[in-house]
Amino acid sequence: MPAPIFAQPSDGTIVQLAGSTRRVILELPELMLVEFVFEKGGVGALHSHPHVQSSYVAEGVFDVTIDGVTQRLAAGGAYIVPSGLVHGVVALEPGRLIDSFTPRRDDFL
């Protein structure tokens, strides 16, 4: 069966994390699209991975740290994390990030 190429808001399994949720929206081996919903004060802990990541702030305000540099981004802002750089976020208010990863993060499946 071919992988889905469309997704509805109700598609995907919601995974509860500390202070946030994660939902894989769509995925292929080469690319993955993921939604993270954060409570106020929710933290995406500092971490790194070999995947290139691009993130769009769909709602809220986040302090985003990449390779030791922190910037505050609000809805409409975005960032790219090159492979291997340490990064994380703190939600200053309830918010939502839409992340893409290449290649797919199999640890999210």
Buried (B, 14 or more C-beta within 10 A) or exposed (E): EEEEEEBEEEEBEEEEBEBBBBBBBBBBEEEBBBBBBBBEEBBBEEEEBEBBBBBBBBBBBBBBBBEEEEEEBEEEBEBEBEEEBEBBBBBBBBBBBBBBBBBBBEEBE
